[in-house]
Amino acid sequence: MIEIRIHGRGGQGNVVAAYLLATAAFEVGRHVQAFPNFGAERRGAPVTAFVRIADRPIRRRCQVLHPAYLIVQDDNLLQLPDISAGLQSGGAILVNSTRDETRLGEQLGCTVVALPATRLAIDILGRPVPNTALLSAFLALTGLLPQTALINALAGRFHGDVLERNTRLIEQAAARVNAGAWQEEPLVTRA
């Protein structure tokens, strides 16, 4: 089982990202869980979402406390002292940022990949919603699921021009990261 924690702010599509990733995994025959955790429901408030992906039924019913990967949709959240709490040794963080990923990795003590997801989303979608770009980059880095699974998950929500632009965003985001860089030794947790 692979556990992923997604951090963002209300309005960035954090919860949708978790559901899209779970839907993509389900579509290719995997067992999944996806659920959010948030306090006051307001735009801009910190939101955390959790995803579990496994080859067999998942029996665990709690928040993801020891994720293999973090996806951070707002790099300002990296300043929170507990943002990387519980990240497994050897785990990695994908962050929506234009900052230097080497420097971020040194500060956080783990592997970090930075992707200017908001900028890509504005350029292609016309909206500052980084979730699709980050999911695409995550799938490219891990090889966990094919990009077509993400496109199919999006096709369940969007049609026409919106789906076409999201597909273009997926392609561009995947091309900006080192495909397979996190694929060598996936961090697996017992279901």
C-alpha positions as CSV (number, residue, x, y, z in Angstrom):
1,M,0.0,0.0,0.0
2,I,1.3,3.5,-0.9
3,E,0.1,6.3,1.3
4,I,0.1,9.9,0.1
5,R,-0.8,13.1,2.0
6,I,-1.8,16.2,0.1
7,H,-1.5,19.6,1.6
8,G,-3.0,22.8,0.2
9,R,-5.4,25.6,0.9
10,G,-9.1,25.8,0.4
11,G,-9.9,26.6,-3.2
12,Q,-6.8,25.0,-4.7
13,G,-8.5,21.7,-5.5
14,N,-6.8,19.7,-2.8
15,V,-9.7,17.4,-2.0
16,V,-10.5,17.0,-5.8
17,A,-6.8,16.0,-6.3
18,A,-7.2,13.2,-3.7
19,Y,-10.4,12.0,-5.4
20,L,-8.9,12.2,-8.9
21,L,-5.8,10.2,-7.8
22,A,-8.0,7.6,-6.2
23,T,-10.3,7.4,-9.2
24,A,-7.4,7.0,-11.5
25,A,-6.0,4.1,-9.4
26,F,-9.4,2.5,-9.1
27,E,-9.9,2.7,-12.9
28,V,-6.7,0.5,-13.4
29,G,-7.9,-2.1,-10.8
30,R,-6.3,-0.9,-7.6
31,H,-7.9,-0.6,-4.2
32,V,-8.2,2.9,-2.9
33,Q,-9.2,5.3,-0.2
34,A,-9.4,9.1,-0.4
35,F,-10.7,11.5,2.2
36,P,-10.1,15.1,3.4
37,N,-9.4,16.7,6.7
38,F,-10.1,20.3,7.2
39,G,-11.3,22.8,9.8
40,A,-13.2,25.9,9.0
41,E,-14.5,25.7,5.5
42,R,-13.2,28.8,3.9
43,R,-11.1,29.7,0.9
44,G,-7.4,29.9,1.8
45,A,-7.6,27.8,5.0
46,P,-5.1,24.9,5.2
47,V,-6.6,21.6,3.9
48,T,-5.2,18.1,4.1
49,A,-6.3,15.2,2.0
50,F,-5.2,11.6,2.2
51,V,-4.9,8.8,-0.4
52,R,-4.1,5.1,-0.1
53,I,-3.5,2.9,-3.1
54,A,-3.0,-0.9,-2.8
55,D,-3.2,-4.1,-4.7
56,R,-5.5,-5.7,-2.1
57,P,-8.4,-4.4,0.1
58,I,-7.4,-1.6,2.5
59,R,-8.4,-2.3,6.1
60,R,-6.8,0.8,7.7
61,R,-9.3,3.5,8.7
62,C,-7.4,6.5,9.9
63,Q,-5.6,9.5,8.6
64,V,-2.3,8.9,6.8
65,L,0.3,9.5,9.5
66,H,3.4,8.1,7.8
67,P,3.1,8.9,4.1
68,A,5.6,7.8,1.5
69,Y,4.9,11.0,-0.4
70,L,3.7,14.5,0.2
71,I,2.1,16.7,-2.5
72,V,2.2,20.3,-1.3
73,Q,0.0,22.7,-3.4
74,D,1.2,25.9,-1.7
75,D,4.9,26.3,-0.9
76,N,4.1,28.7,1.9
77,L,2.8,25.7,3.8
78,L,6.4,24.4,3.9
79,Q,7.0,26.9,6.7
80,L,4.6,25.0,9.0
81,P,6.7,23.0,11.5
82,D,4.7,19.8,11.1
83,I,4.2,19.8,7.3
84,S,6.6,16.8,6.8
85,A,5.7,15.1,10.1
86,G,5.7,11.4,9.7
87,L,7.2,11.3,6.2
88,Q,8.8,8.0,5.8
89,S,12.6,7.8,5.7
90,G,13.4,7.9,2.0
91,G,10.1,9.6,1.3
92,A,9.8,12.6,-1.1
93,I,7.9,15.8,-1.5
94,L,6.4,17.3,-4.7
95,V,5.8,21.0,-4.1
96,N,4.1,23.7,-6.2
97,S,6.9,26.2,-6.3
98,T,9.3,28.2,-8.3
99,R,11.9,28.0,-5.5
100,D,15.1,26.0,-5.8
101,E,14.3,22.3,-5.1
102,T,17.8,21.5,-3.9
103,R,17.7,24.2,-1.3
104,L,14.1,23.1,-0.2
105,G,15.4,19.5,0.1
106,E,18.2,20.6,2.3
107,Q,15.8,22.6,4.5
108,L,13.3,19.8,4.8
109,G,15.9,16.9,5.0
110,C,14.4,14.9,2.1
111,T,14.0,14.7,-1.6
112,V,12.0,17.6,-3.0
113,V,10.8,18.2,-6.6
114,A,9.5,21.7,-7.3
115,L,7.1,22.3,-10.1
116,P,5.6,25.7,-11.0
117,A,2.1,24.1,-11.2
118,T,0.1,27.3,-10.6
119,R,2.0,29.1,-13.4
120,L,1.3,26.1,-15.7
121,A,-2.3,26.0,-14.8
122,I,-2.8,29.8,-15.4
123,D,-1.0,29.5,-18.8
124,I,-3.1,26.5,-20.0
125,L,-6.3,26.5,-18.0
126,G,-6.6,30.2,-17.3
127,R,-7.1,29.5,-13.6
128,P,-4.7,29.1,-10.7
129,V,-5.6,25.5,-9.8
130,P,-2.4,23.5,-9.5
131,N,-3.9,20.1,-8.7
132,T,-3.9,18.4,-12.1
133,A,-0.4,19.5,-12.9
134,L,0.9,18.2,-9.6
135,L,-0.9,14.8,-10.0
136,S,0.6,14.4,-13.4
137,A,4.1,15.2,-12.2
138,F,3.6,12.8,-9.3
139,L,2.5,10.0,-11.6
140,A,5.5,10.7,-13.9
141,L,7.9,10.7,-10.9
142,T,6.6,7.5,-9.3
143,G,5.3,5.5,-12.3
144,L,2.6,4.5,-9.9
145,L,-0.2,4.8,-12.5
146,P,-0.2,5.6,-16.2
147,Q,-1.0,9.2,-17.2
148,T,-4.0,7.8,-19.2
149,A,-5.6,6.8,-15.9
150,L,-5.5,10.4,-14.8
151,I,-6.9,11.6,-18.1
152,N,-9.7,9.0,-17.8
153,A,-10.4,10.2,-14.2
154,L,-10.7,13.8,-15.5
155,A,-13.0,12.7,-18.3
156,G,-15.4,11.6,-15.6
157,R,-15.6,15.2,-14.4
158,F,-14.9,17.4,-17.4
159,H,-15.7,17.4,-21.1
160,G,-14.9,19.4,-24.3
161,D,-12.4,22.2,-24.0
162,V,-11.9,21.9,-20.3
163,L,-10.9,18.3,-20.6
164,E,-8.7,19.1,-23.6
165,R,-6.9,21.9,-21.7
166,N,-6.4,19.6,-18.7
167,T,-4.9,16.9,-20.9
168,R,-2.5,19.5,-22.3
169,L,-1.6,20.5,-18.8
170,I,-1.0,16.8,-17.9
171,E,1.4,16.4,-20.8
172,Q,3.4,19.6,-20.0
173,A,3.6,18.9,-16.3
174,A,4.9,15.3,-16.8
175,A,7.5,16.6,-19.3
176,R,8.9,19.0,-16.6
177,V,10.0,16.3,-14.1
178,N,12.5,13.5,-14.3
179,A,10.2,10.6,-15.2
180,G,10.7,7.6,-12.9
181,A,12.9,9.4,-10.5
182,W,10.9,8.1,-7.5
183,Q,10.2,4.7,-9.0
184,E,13.1,2.7,-7.9
185,E,12.1,1.7,-4.4
186,P,8.4,2.6,-3.6
187,L,7.7,3.0,0.1
188,V,5.1,0.5,0.9
189,T,3.0,0.3,4.1
190,R,1.1,-2.8,5.2
191,A,-2.6,-2.5,4.5
